[in-house]
């Protein structure tokens, strides 16, 4: 019996009766875009994150683009301004900066946490730097204490990419309520996943929220009156309805992920495998990782993945090619980011989800420990 990396059907089947009931409400309402379900989800997600505002959009990438565009509309950013971003992030974080006409400035990650190395940020700040786009990679919030101090010192914005960190906590605050604005993705495989694409932006800034709300809707605050050159990027009613159901169970699901991560860390004893950090040594005691991914490293990663596949264990590489080596950014192809390249050559994501069976975890650990 093969062990899947992620069984989305099983994850969603747990809530099928509630999901069906909410979808029926949408169908019966006859209102499918920016209606009651979206409004309710926005309020519930804002309450969950602890923010004043949550604005639903069509995807996580759109969420980041719209934040950056809104800051441009407010005159805080200008074309050609620089945004610092971790070099090892998924390319979406970097694409958002480029799409907004801004310049991504890559910074190496901390090899122990995979998040941006806060000790390396300040040396990359110039008079063109307007923001740090912090990515809470794999579900662990970055070292926001140090990062916020740097941002305050240089009067620049902190934008969170929390696409993998729904419900994660740092110093008593949830991801989405630590920086100036945050982009979330509700791609189906996320800890809080829709049944298609979706995203949201959270912020405590009233003026920014007003611009974002208009920008996602053709730049319009009033129908047929367009204040900005906006986008059509709206969270539809069916996805909002599904997310409202799943949000109720997010904390329980995240706790299950933490328990699985603890099991892996306790029982995987193969010295050839580098395990993730459960709790960084310099992090607040209240920090909570939500393990969107459980990422190990191995110097013979490709051979390990084949070995696991041969033993009916599905794994995924997040991500095989770093952004600075992608064809989309030929101007970066000659650059060297050794820590980022090491991570991309060695990382491998093991199965982790709230529905994974105990016997499958046992098999995964046993097979990994036998790898030579």
Buried (B, 14 or more C-beta within 10 A) or exposed (E): EEBBBBBBEBBBEBBEEBBEEBBEBBEEEEEEEBBBBBEEBBEBBBEBBBBEBBBBBBBBBBBBBBBBBBBBBEEBBEEEBBBBBBBBBBBBBBBBBBBBBBBBBBBBBBBEBBBBBBEBBBEBBEEEBBBBBBBBBBBBBBBBBBBBEBBEEBEBBBBBBBBBBBBBBBBEBBBBBBBBBBBBBBBBBBBBBBBBBBBBBBBBBEEBBBBBBBBBBBBBBEEEEBBBEBBEBBBBBBBBBBBBBBBEBBBEBBBBBBEBBEBBBEBBEBEBBBBBBBEBEEBBEEBBBBBBBBBBBBEEBEEBBEBBEEBEBBBBBBBEEBBBBBEEBEEBEEEEBEBBBBBBBBBBBBBBBBBBEEEBBEBBBEBBEEBE
